[in-house]
Amino acid sequence: MEILLNGKAYKLESSTILALLEKLDIAHKAMAIAVNTQVLKKEKWGEYVLQNGDEVEILDFVGGG
């Protein structure tokens, strides 16, 4: 299937958000995830199964001062 990941086409097998983050080796980072403009709670990342055409945005937290 194909999703949009931060605005770019990305092909993958059926996957949950958590599995995608693990594949990208970023599951340990502090971040927010939005799918089709809806922010998903971290507790739902392992449950939400991505669908063909989903738009996924991974939002990193950046500290500043």
PDB file of N, H, CA, C and O in Angstrom:
ATOM      1  N   MET A   1       0.839  -1.172   0.000  1.00  0.00           N
ATOM      2  CA  MET A   1       0.000   0.000   0.000  1.00  0.00           C
ATOM      3  C   MET A   1       0.882   1.233   0.000  1.00  0.00           C
ATOM      4  O   MET A   1       2.093   1.147   0.207  1.00  0.00           O
ATOM      5  N   GLU A   2       0.269   2.373  -0.232  1.00  0.00           N
ATOM      6  H   GLU A   2      -0.714   2.443  -0.401  1.00  0.00           H
ATOM      7  CA  GLU A   2       1.012   3.624  -0.260  1.00  0.00           C
ATOM      8  C   GLU A   2       0.318   4.645   0.627  1.00  0.00           C
ATOM      9  O   GLU A   2      -0.901   4.811   0.572  1.00  0.00           O
ATOM     10  N   ILE A   3       1.111   5.326   1.445  1.00  0.00           N
ATOM     11  H   ILE A   3       2.101   5.191   1.490  1.00  0.00           H
ATOM     12  CA  ILE A   3       0.610   6.406   2.281  1.00  0.00           C
ATOM     13  C   ILE A   3       1.404   7.662   1.949  1.00  0.00           C
ATOM     14  O   ILE A   3       2.410   7.598   1.243  1.00  0.00           O
ATOM     15  N   LEU A   4       0.956   8.788   2.452  1.00  0.00           N
ATOM     16  H   LEU A   4       0.138   8.840   3.026  1.00  0.00           H
ATOM     17  CA  LEU A   4       1.754  10.003   2.400  1.00  0.00           C
ATOM     18  C   LEU A   4       2.376  10.173   3.772  1.00  0.00           C
ATOM     19  O   LEU A   4       1.661  10.258   4.770  1.00  0.00           O
ATOM     20  N   LEU A   5       3.680  10.223   3.833  1.00  0.00           N
ATOM     21  H   LEU A   5       4.260  10.154   3.022  1.00  0.00           H
ATOM     22  CA  LEU A   5       4.407  10.369   5.087  1.00  0.00           C
ATOM     23  C   LEU A   5       5.118  11.710   5.062  1.00  0.00           C
ATOM     24  O   LEU A   5       6.080  11.902   4.318  1.00  0.00           O
ATOM     25  N   ASN A   6       4.643  12.622   5.871  1.00  0.00           N
ATOM     26  H   ASN A   6       3.862  12.466   6.475  1.00  0.00           H
ATOM     27  CA  ASN A   6       5.172  13.995   5.877  1.00  0.00           C
ATOM     28  C   ASN A   6       5.202  14.580   4.466  1.00  0.00           C
ATOM     29  O   ASN A   6       6.166  15.235   4.069  1.00  0.00           O
ATOM     30  N   GLY A   7       4.131  14.331   3.723  1.00  0.00           N
ATOM     31  H   GLY A   7       3.348  13.800   4.046  1.00  0.00           H
ATOM     32  CA  GLY A   7       3.965  14.919   2.402  1.00  0.00           C
ATOM     33  C   GLY A   7       4.607  14.171   1.249  1.00  0.00           C
ATOM     34  O   GLY A   7       4.501  14.602   0.101  1.00  0.00           O
ATOM     35  N   LYS A   8       5.276  13.052   1.533  1.00  0.00           N
ATOM     36  H   LYS A   8       5.362  12.702   2.465  1.00  0.00           H
ATOM     37  CA  LYS A   8       5.942  12.288   0.475  1.00  0.00           C
ATOM     38  C   LYS A   8       5.361  10.884   0.396  1.00  0.00           C
ATOM     39  O   LYS A   8       5.022  10.289   1.419  1.00  0.00           O
ATOM     40  N   ALA A   9       5.247  10.356  -0.821  1.00  0.00           N
ATOM     41  H   ALA A   9       5.523  10.840  -1.651  1.00  0.00           H
ATOM     42  CA  ALA A   9       4.734   9.000  -1.015  1.00  0.00           C
ATOM     43  C   ALA A   9       5.669   8.001  -0.340  1.00  0.00           C
ATOM     44  O   ALA A   9       6.891   8.109  -0.433  1.00  0.00           O
ATOM     45  N   TYR A  10       5.065   7.022   0.345  1.00  0.00           N
ATOM     46  H   TYR A  10       4.072   6.934   0.421  1.00  0.00           H
ATOM     47  CA  TYR A  10       5.841   6.011   1.073  1.00  0.00           C
ATOM     48  C   TYR A  10       5.115   4.685   0.946  1.00  0.00           C
ATOM     49  O   TYR A  10       3.944   4.578   1.311  1.00  0.00           O
ATOM     50  N   LYS A  11       5.803   3.674   0.430  1.00  0.00           N
ATOM     51  H   LYS A  11       6.754   3.761   0.133  1.00  0.00           H
ATOM     52  CA  LYS A  11       5.203   2.348   0.255  1.00  0.00           C
ATOM     53  C   LYS A  11       5.559   1.462   1.432  1.00  0.00           C
ATOM     54  O   LYS A  11       6.688   1.486   1.924  1.00  0.00           O
ATOM     55  N   LEU A  12       4.582   0.674   1.881  1.00  0.00           N
ATOM     56  H   LEU A  12       3.666   0.654   1.481  1.00  0.00           H
ATOM     57  CA  LEU A  12       4.816  -0.251   2.980  1.00  0.00           C
ATOM     58  C   LEU A  12       3.758  -1.336   2.965  1.00  0.00           C
ATOM     59  O   LEU A  12       2.713  -1.205   2.328  1.00  0.00           O
ATOM     60  N   GLU A  13       4.056  -2.412   3.683  1.00  0.00           N
ATOM     61  H   GLU A  13       4.906  -2.518   4.200  1.00  0.00           H
ATOM     62  CA  GLU A  13       3.078  -3.476   3.881  1.00  0.00           C
ATOM     63  C   GLU A  13       2.084  -2.996   4.935  1.00  0.00           C
ATOM     64  O   GLU A  13       2.307  -1.966   5.572  1.00  0.00           O
ATOM     65  N   SER A  14       1.008  -3.721   5.121  1.00  0.00           N
ATOM     66  H   SER A  14       0.827  -4.557   4.604  1.00  0.00           H
ATOM     67  CA  SER A  14       0.038  -3.391   6.157  1.00  0.00           C
ATOM     68  C   SER A  14       0.766  -3.183   7.480  1.00  0.00           C
ATOM     69  O   SER A  14       1.615  -3.988   7.861  1.00  0.00           O
ATOM     70  N   SER A  15       0.435  -2.114   8.168  1.00  0.00           N
ATOM     71  H   SER A  15      -0.255  -1.460   7.859  1.00  0.00           H
ATOM     72  CA  SER A  15       1.211  -1.744   9.342  1.00  0.00           C
ATOM     73  C   SER A  15       0.396  -0.887  10.290  1.00  0.00           C
ATOM     74  O   SER A  15      -0.558  -0.221   9.889  1.00  0.00           O
ATOM     75  N   THR A  16       0.791  -0.917  11.558  1.00  0.00           N
ATOM     76  H   THR A  16       1.566  -1.459  11.883  1.00  0.00           H
ATOM     77  CA  THR A  16       0.252   0.034  12.522  1.00  0.00           C
ATOM     78  C   THR A  16       1.185   1.242  12.566  1.00  0.00           C
ATOM     79  O   THR A  16       2.293   1.205  12.032  1.00  0.00           O
ATOM     80  N   ILE A  17       0.724   2.304  13.206  1.00  0.00           N
ATOM     81  H   ILE A  17      -0.176   2.334  13.640  1.00  0.00           H
ATOM     82  CA  ILE A  17       1.577   3.475  13.385  1.00  0.00           C
ATOM     83  C   ILE A  17       2.848   3.083  14.142  1.00  0.00           C
ATOM     84  O   ILE A  17       3.951   3.465  13.751  1.00  0.00           O
ATOM     85  N   LEU A  18       2.688   2.322  15.220  1.00  0.00           N
ATOM     86  H   LEU A  18       1.792   2.011  15.538  1.00  0.00           H
ATOM     87  CA  LEU A  18       3.847   1.932  16.025  1.00  0.00           C
ATOM     88  C   LEU A  18       4.847   1.120  15.208  1.00  0.00           C
ATOM     89  O   LEU A  18       6.052   1.346  15.316  1.00  0.00           O
ATOM     90  N   ALA A  19       4.372   0.185  14.399  1.00  0.00           N
ATOM     91  H   ALA A  19       3.393   0.002  14.311  1.00  0.00           H
ATOM     92  CA  ALA A  19       5.268  -0.617  13.562  1.00  0.00           C
ATOM     93  C   ALA A  19       5.992   0.270  12.546  1.00  0.00           C
ATOM     94  O   ALA A  19       7.170   0.049  12.263  1.00  0.00           O
ATOM     95  N   LEU A  20       5.306   1.259  12.002  1.00  0.00           N
ATOM     96  H   LEU A  20       4.349   1.438  12.233  1.00  0.00           H
ATOM     97  CA  LEU A  20       5.943   2.192  11.072  1.00  0.00           C
ATOM     98  C   LEU A  20       7.053   2.962  11.778  1.00  0.00           C
ATOM     99  O   LEU A  20       8.150   3.104  11.236  1.00  0.00           O
ATOM    100  N   LEU A  21       6.779   3.459  12.977  1.00  0.00           N
ATOM    101  H   LEU A  21       5.889   3.345  13.416  1.00  0.00           H
ATOM    102  CA  LEU A  21       7.789   4.208  13.726  1.00  0.00           C
ATOM    103  C   LEU A  21       8.987   3.332  14.066  1.00  0.00           C
ATOM    104  O   LEU A  21      10.129   3.791  14.028  1.00  0.00           O
ATOM    105  N   GLU A  22       8.727   2.069  14.400  1.00  0.00           N
ATOM    106  H   GLU A  22       7.800   1.696  14.432  1.00  0.00           H
ATOM    107  CA  GLU A  22       9.828   1.142  14.684  1.00  0.00           C
ATOM    108  C   GLU A  22      10.658   0.891  13.428  1.00  0.00           C
ATOM    109  O   GLU A  22      11.885   0.821  13.494  1.00  0.00           O
ATOM    110  N   LYS A  23       9.989   0.757  12.289  1.00  0.00           N
ATOM    111  H   LYS A  23       8.992   0.814  12.235  1.00  0.00           H
ATOM    112  CA  LYS A  23      10.709   0.552  11.025  1.00  0.00           C
ATOM    113  C   LYS A  23      11.586   1.761  10.699  1.00  0.00           C
ATOM    114  O   LYS A  23      12.690   1.614  10.175  1.00  0.00           O
ATOM    115  N   LEU A  24      11.089   2.947  11.012  1.00  0.00           N
ATOM    116  H   LEU A  24      10.192   3.067  11.437  1.00  0.00           H
ATOM    117  CA  LEU A  24      11.847   4.178  10.769  1.00  0.00           C
ATOM    118  C   LEU A  24      12.882   4.433  11.869  1.00  0.00           C
ATOM    119  O   LEU A  24      13.650   5.393  11.794  1.00  0.00           O
ATOM    120  N   ASP A  25      12.898   3.573  12.886  1.00  0.00           N
ATOM    121  H   ASP A  25      12.274   2.793  12.947  1.00  0.00           H
ATOM    122  CA  ASP A  25      13.806   3.670  14.032  1.00  0.00           C
ATOM    123  C   ASP A  25      13.646   4.982  14.790  1.00  0.00           C
ATOM    124  O   ASP A  25      14.628   5.601  15.200  1.00  0.00           O
ATOM    125  N   ILE A  26      12.390   5.398  14.970  1.00  0.00           N
ATOM    126  H   ILE A  26      11.592   4.895  14.637  1.00  0.00           H
ATOM    127  CA  ILE A  26      12.118   6.626  15.724  1.00  0.00           C
ATOM    128  C   ILE A  26      11.028   6.420  16.775  1.00  0.00           C
ATOM    129  O   ILE A  26      10.490   7.396  17.297  1.00  0.00           O
ATOM    130  N   ALA A  27      10.699   5.184  17.090  1.00  0.00           N
ATOM    131  H   ALA A  27      11.137   4.391  16.666  1.00  0.00           H
ATOM    132  CA  ALA A  27       9.614   4.900  18.040  1.00  0.00           C
ATOM    133  C   ALA A  27       9.923   5.417  19.442  1.00  0.00           C
ATOM    134  O   ALA A  27       9.005   5.629  20.235  1.00  0.00           O
ATOM    135  N   HIS A  28      11.189   5.622  19.757  1.00  0.00           N
ATOM    136  H   HIS A  28      11.935   5.449  19.113  1.00  0.00           H
ATOM    137  CA  HIS A  28      11.600   6.041  21.096  1.00  0.00           C
ATOM    138  C   HIS A  28      11.546   7.555  21.297  1.00  0.00           C
ATOM    139  O   HIS A  28      11.665   8.025  22.429  1.00  0.00           O
ATOM    140  N   LYS A  29      11.371   8.320  20.233  1.00  0.00           N
ATOM    141  H   LYS A  29      11.275   7.938  19.313  1.00  0.00           H
ATOM    142  CA  LYS A  29      11.417   9.777  20.321  1.00  0.00           C
ATOM    143  C   LYS A  29      10.101  10.355  20.845  1.00  0.00           C
ATOM    144  O   LYS A  29       9.042   9.738  20.731  1.00  0.00           O
ATOM    145  N   ALA A  30      10.198  11.552  21.419  1.00  0.00           N
ATOM    146  H   ALA A  30      11.059  12.053  21.512  1.00  0.00           H
ATOM    147  CA  ALA A  30       9.005  12.304  21.812  1.00  0.00           C
ATOM    148  C   ALA A  30       8.455  12.969  20.558  1.00  0.00           C
ATOM    149  O   ALA A  30       9.156  13.740  19.903  1.00  0.00           O
ATOM    150  N   MET A  31       7.212  12.674  20.225  1.00  0.00           N
ATOM    151  H   MET A  31       6.643  12.047  20.757  1.00  0.00           H
ATOM    152  CA  MET A  31       6.620  13.216  19.005  1.00  0.00           C
ATOM    153  C   MET A  31       5.105  13.144  19.080  1.00  0.00           C
ATOM    154  O   MET A  31       4.539  12.533  19.986  1.00  0.00           O
ATOM    155  N   ALA A  32       4.474  13.766  18.131  1.00  0.00           N
ATOM    156  H   ALA A  32       4.934  14.263  17.395  1.00  0.00           H
ATOM    157  CA  ALA A  32       3.030  13.656  17.948  1.00  0.00           C
ATOM    158  C   ALA A  32       2.803  13.095  16.552  1.00  0.00           C
ATOM    159  O   ALA A  32       3.577  13.359  15.631  1.00  0.00           O
ATOM    160  N   ILE A  33       1.729  12.316  16.406  1.00  0.00           N
ATOM    161  H   ILE A  33       1.101  12.102  17.154  1.00  0.00           H
ATOM    162  CA  ILE A  33       1.388  11.714  15.121  1.00  0.00           C
ATOM    163  C   ILE A  33      -0.021  12.143  14.741  1.00  0.00           C
ATOM    164  O   ILE A  33      -0.949  12.054  15.544  1.00  0.00           O
ATOM    165  N   ALA A  34      -0.168  12.609  13.507  1.00  0.00           N
ATOM    166  H   ALA A  34       0.586  12.682  12.855  1.00  0.00           H
ATOM    167  CA  ALA A  34      -1.488  12.934  12.976  1.00  0.00           C
ATOM    168  C   ALA A  34      -1.736  12.062  11.750  1.00  0.00           C
ATOM    169  O   ALA A  34      -0.866  11.917  10.891  1.00  0.00           O
ATOM    170  N   VAL A  35      -2.926  11.488  11.682  1.00  0.00           N
ATOM    171  H   VAL A  35      -3.632  11.606  12.380  1.00  0.00           H
ATOM    172  CA  VAL A  35      -3.336  10.700  10.522  1.00  0.00           C
ATOM    173  C   VAL A  35      -4.580  11.363   9.958  1.00  0.00           C
ATOM    174  O   VAL A  35      -5.592  11.499  10.646  1.00  0.00           O
ATOM    175  N   ASN A  36      -4.495  11.773   8.697  1.00  0.00           N
ATOM    176  H   ASN A  36      -3.673  11.662   8.138  1.00  0.00           H
ATOM    177  CA  ASN A  36      -5.604  12.457   8.036  1.00  0.00           C
ATOM    178  C   ASN A  36      -6.079  13.642   8.869  1.00  0.00           C
ATOM    179  O   ASN A  36      -7.280  13.826   9.071  1.00  0.00           O
ATOM    180  N   THR A  37      -5.146  14.430   9.345  1.00  0.00           N
ATOM    181  H   THR A  37      -4.171  14.280   9.181  1.00  0.00           H
ATOM    182  CA  THR A  37      -5.312  15.662  10.131  1.00  0.00           C
ATOM    183  C   THR A  37      -5.831  15.442  11.549  1.00  0.00           C
ATOM    184  O   THR A  37      -6.112  16.417  12.247  1.00  0.00           O
ATOM    185  N   GLN A  38      -5.966  14.205  11.994  1.00  0.00           N
ATOM    186  H   GLN A  38      -5.738  13.413  11.427  1.00  0.00           H
ATOM    187  CA  GLN A  38      -6.425  13.916  13.355  1.00  0.00           C
ATOM    188  C   GLN A  38      -5.249  13.410  14.188  1.00  0.00           C
ATOM    189  O   GLN A  38      -4.610  12.421  13.829  1.00  0.00           O
ATOM    190  N   VAL A  39      -4.965  14.087  15.294  1.00  0.00           N
ATOM    191  H   VAL A  39      -5.484  14.890  15.586  1.00  0.00           H
ATOM    192  CA  VAL A  39      -3.873  13.662  16.170  1.00  0.00           C
ATOM    193  C   VAL A  39      -4.288  12.392  16.894  1.00  0.00           C
ATOM    194  O   VAL A  39      -5.383  12.312  17.451  1.00  0.00           O
ATOM    195  N   LEU A  40      -3.401  11.396  16.882  1.00  0.00           N
ATOM    196  H   LEU A  40      -2.512  11.461  16.429  1.00  0.00           H
ATOM    197  CA  LEU A  40      -3.657  10.125  17.572  1.00  0.00           C
ATOM    198  C   LEU A  40      -2.936  10.112  18.909  1.00  0.00           C
ATOM    199  O   LEU A  40      -1.764  10.479  18.996  1.00  0.00           O
ATOM    200  N   LYS A  41      -3.638   9.689  19.947  1.00  0.00           N
ATOM    201  H   LYS A  41      -4.589   9.391  19.877  1.00  0.00           H
ATOM    202  CA  LYS A  41      -2.998   9.522  21.250  1.00  0.00           C
ATOM    203  C   LYS A  41      -1.974   8.401  21.153  1.00  0.00           C
ATOM    204  O   LYS A  41      -2.163   7.434  20.416  1.00  0.00           O
ATOM    205  N   LYS A  42      -0.896   8.542  21.901  1.00  0.00           N
ATOM    206  H   LYS A  42      -0.743   9.328  22.500  1.00  0.00           H
ATOM    207  CA  LYS A  42       0.188   7.559  21.861  1.00  0.00           C
ATOM    208  C   LYS A  42      -0.317   6.154  22.178  1.00  0.00           C
ATOM    209  O   LYS A  42       0.192   5.179  21.625  1.00  0.00           O
ATOM    210  N   GLU A  43      -1.308   6.036  23.059  1.00  0.00           N
ATOM    211  H   GLU A  43      -1.721   6.828  23.508  1.00  0.00           H
ATOM    212  CA  GLU A  43      -1.858   4.727  23.421  1.00  0.00           C
ATOM    213  C   GLU A  43      -2.497   4.013  22.227  1.00  0.00           C
ATOM    214  O   GLU A  43      -2.653   2.792  22.252  1.00  0.00           O
ATOM    215  N   LYS A  44      -2.865   4.752  21.195  1.00  0.00           N
ATOM    216  H   LYS A  44      -2.738   5.744  21.175  1.00  0.00           H
ATOM    217  CA  LYS A  44      -3.537   4.183  20.020  1.00  0.00           C
ATOM    218  C   LYS A  44      -2.576   3.808  18.895  1.00  0.00           C
ATOM    219  O   LYS A  44      -2.994   3.192  17.915  1.00  0.00           O
ATOM    220  N   TRP A  45      -1.304   4.165  19.013  1.00  0.00           N
ATOM    221  H   TRP A  45      -0.964   4.666  19.809  1.00  0.00           H
ATOM    222  CA  TRP A  45      -0.352   3.921  17.925  1.00  0.00           C
ATOM    223  C   TRP A  45      -0.233   2.445  17.580  1.00  0.00           C
ATOM    224  O   TRP A  45      -0.072   2.107  16.407  1.00  0.00           O
ATOM    225  N   GLY A  46      -0.306   1.566  18.553  1.00  0.00           N
ATOM    226  H   GLY A  46      -0.436   1.841  19.506  1.00  0.00           H
ATOM    227  CA  GLY A  46      -0.192   0.133  18.299  1.00  0.00           C
ATOM    228  C   GLY A  46      -1.470  -0.484  17.773  1.00  0.00           C
ATOM    229  O   GLY A  46      -1.458  -1.610  17.274  1.00  0.00           O
ATOM    230  N   GLU A  47      -2.585   0.246  17.879  1.00  0.00           N
ATOM    231  H   GLU A  47      -2.595   1.161  18.284  1.00  0.00           H
ATOM    232  CA  GLU A  47      -3.890  -0.256  17.448  1.00  0.00           C
ATOM    233  C   GLU A  47      -4.293   0.244  16.063  1.00  0.00           C
ATOM    234  O   GLU A  47      -4.983  -0.459  15.325  1.00  0.00           O
ATOM    235  N   TYR A  48      -3.865   1.452  15.710  1.00  0.00           N
ATOM    236  H   TYR A  48      -3.304   2.023  16.309  1.00  0.00           H
ATOM    237  CA  TYR A  48      -4.316   2.051  14.453  1.00  0.00           C
ATOM    238  C   TYR A  48      -3.618   1.389  13.272  1.00  0.00           C
ATOM    239  O   TYR A  48      -2.400   1.480  13.123  1.00  0.00           O
ATOM    240  N   VAL A  49      -4.404   0.725  12.441  1.00  0.00           N
ATOM    241  H   VAL A  49      -5.394   0.651  12.562  1.00  0.00           H
ATOM    242  CA  VAL A  49      -3.872   0.078  11.240  1.00  0.00           C
ATOM    243  C   VAL A  49      -3.960   1.067  10.086  1.00  0.00           C
ATOM    244  O   VAL A  49      -5.038   1.558   9.751  1.00  0.00           O
ATOM    245  N   LEU A  50      -2.816   1.348   9.491  1.00  0.00           N
ATOM    246  H   LEU A  50      -1.941   0.949   9.763  1.00  0.00           H
ATOM    247  CA  LEU A  50      -2.773   2.283   8.370  1.00  0.00           C
ATOM    248  C   LEU A  50      -3.539   1.733   7.174  1.00  0.00           C
ATOM    249  O   LEU A  50      -3.549   0.528   6.925  1.00  0.00           O
ATOM    250  N   GLN A  51      -4.175   2.632   6.443  1.00  0.00           N
ATOM    251  H   GLN A  51      -4.166   3.611   6.645  1.00  0.00           H
ATOM    252  CA  GLN A  51      -4.934   2.290   5.248  1.00  0.00           C
ATOM    253  C   GLN A  51      -4.272   2.947   4.037  1.00  0.00           C
ATOM    254  O   GLN A  51      -3.620   3.984   4.156  1.00  0.00           O
ATOM    255  N   ASN A  52      -4.450   2.331   2.882  1.00  0.00           N
ATOM    256  H   ASN A  52      -4.980   1.488   2.785  1.00  0.00           H
ATOM    257  CA  ASN A  52      -3.935   2.906   1.648  1.00  0.00           C
ATOM    258  C   ASN A  52      -4.449   4.338   1.504  1.00  0.00           C
ATOM    259  O   ASN A  52      -5.647   4.590   1.635  1.00  0.00           O
ATOM    260  N   GLY A  53      -3.544   5.264   1.236  1.00  0.00           N
ATOM    261  H   GLY A  53      -2.571   5.059   1.129  1.00  0.00           H
ATOM    262  CA  GLY A  53      -3.926   6.654   1.031  1.00  0.00           C
ATOM    263  C   GLY A  53      -3.925   7.509   2.289  1.00  0.00           C
ATOM    264  O   GLY A  53      -4.136   8.718   2.203  1.00  0.00           O
ATOM    265  N   ASP A  54      -3.691   6.909   3.466  1.00  0.00           N
ATOM    266  H   ASP A  54      -3.520   5.926   3.536  1.00  0.00           H
ATOM    267  CA  ASP A  54      -3.624   7.708   4.690  1.00  0.00           C
ATOM    268  C   ASP A  54      -2.528   8.757   4.571  1.00  0.00           C
ATOM    269  O   ASP A  54      -1.484   8.523   3.962  1.00  0.00           O
ATOM    270  N   GLU A  55      -2.787   9.917   5.163  1.00  0.00           N
ATOM    271  H   GLU A  55      -3.636  10.107   5.658  1.00  0.00           H
ATOM    272  CA  GLU A  55      -1.796  10.987   5.233  1.00  0.00           C
ATOM    273  C   GLU A  55      -1.280  11.045   6.662  1.00  0.00           C
ATOM    274  O   GLU A  55      -2.018  11.390   7.584  1.00  0.00           O
ATOM    275  N   VAL A  56      -0.013  10.706   6.839  1.00  0.00           N
ATOM    276  H   VAL A  56       0.587  10.426   6.090  1.00  0.00           H
ATOM    277  CA  VAL A  56       0.598  10.631   8.162  1.00  0.00           C
ATOM    278  C   VAL A  56       1.605  11.770   8.315  1.00  0.00           C
ATOM    279  O   VAL A  56       2.478  11.965   7.470  1.00  0.00           O
ATOM    280  N   GLU A  57       1.466  12.506   9.396  1.00  0.00           N
ATOM    281  H   GLU A  57       0.756  12.348  10.083  1.00  0.00           H
ATOM    282  CA  GLU A  57       2.424  13.559   9.726  1.00  0.00           C
ATOM    283  C   GLU A  57       3.089  13.196  11.043  1.00  0.00           C
ATOM    284  O   GLU A  57       2.409  12.945  12.039  1.00  0.00           O
ATOM    285  N   ILE A  58       4.407  13.167  11.051  1.00  0.00           N
ATOM    286  H   ILE A  58       4.959  13.370  10.242  1.00  0.00           H
ATOM    287  CA  ILE A  58       5.180  12.926  12.260  1.00  0.00           C
ATOM    288  C   ILE A  58       5.739  14.274  12.693  1.00  0.00           C
ATOM    289  O   ILE A  58       6.509  14.905  11.969  1.00  0.00           O
ATOM    290  N   LEU A  59       5.342  14.700  13.876  1.00  0.00           N
ATOM    291  H   LEU A  59       4.717  14.187  14.464  1.00  0.00           H
ATOM    292  CA  LEU A  59       5.718  16.017  14.371  1.00  0.00           C
ATOM    293  C   LEU A  59       6.676  15.873  15.541  1.00  0.00           C
ATOM    294  O   LEU A  59       6.296  15.387  16.606  1.00  0.00           O
ATOM    295  N   ASP A  60       7.915  16.294  15.344  1.00  0.00           N
ATOM    296  H   ASP A  60       8.224  16.689  14.479  1.00  0.00           H
ATOM    297  CA  ASP A  60       8.933  16.263  16.400  1.00  0.00           C
ATOM    298  C   ASP A  60       8.770  17.476  17.299  1.00  0.00           C
ATOM    299  O   ASP A  60       8.354  18.546  16.854  1.00  0.00           O
ATOM    300  N   PHE A  61       9.098  17.298  18.555  1.00  0.00           N
ATOM    301  H   PHE A  61       9.436  16.429  18.917  1.00  0.00           H
ATOM    302  CA  PHE A  61       9.138  18.423  19.482  1.00  0.00           C
ATOM    303  C   PHE A  61      10.550  18.981  19.478  1.00  0.00           C
ATOM    304  O   PHE A  61      11.527  18.238  19.579  1.00  0.00           O
ATOM    305  N   VAL A  62      10.645  20.296  19.362  1.00  0.00           N
ATOM    306  H   VAL A  62       9.852  20.899  19.280  1.00  0.00           H
ATOM    307  CA  VAL A  62      11.944  20.957  19.330  1.00  0.00           C
ATOM    308  C   VAL A  62      11.989  21.959  20.476  1.00  0.00           C
ATOM    309  O   VAL A  62      11.117  22.820  20.597  1.00  0.00           O
ATOM    310  N   GLY A  63      12.997  21.840  21.299  1.00  0.00           N
ATOM    311  H   GLY A  63      13.705  21.141  21.201  1.00  0.00           H
ATOM    312  CA  GLY A  63      13.157  22.785  22.403  1.00  0.00           C
ATOM    313  C   GLY A  63      13.931  24.006  21.950  1.00  0.00           C
ATOM    314  O   GLY A  63      14.720  23.945  21.007  1.00  0.00           O
ATOM    315  N   GLY A  64      13.705  25.068  22.604  1.00  0.00           N
ATOM    316  H   GLY A  64      13.064  25.117  23.370  1.00  0.00           H
ATOM    317  CA  GLY A  64      14.418  26.286  22.263  1.00  0.00           C
ATOM    318  C   GLY A  64      14.534  27.177  23.487  1.00  0.00           C
ATOM    319  O   GLY A  64      14.074  26.840  24.578  1.00  0.00           O
ATOM    320  N   GLY A  65      15.146  28.295  23.278  1.00  0.00           N
ATOM    321  H   GLY A  65      15.520  28.569  22.392  1.00  0.00           H
ATOM    322  CA  GLY A  65      15.290  29.172  24.429  1.00  0.00           C
ATOM    323  C   GLY A  65      15.643  30.560  24.043  1.00  0.00           C
ATOM    324  O   GLY A  65      15.800  31.421  24.909  1.00  0.00           O
TER     325      GLY A  65
END
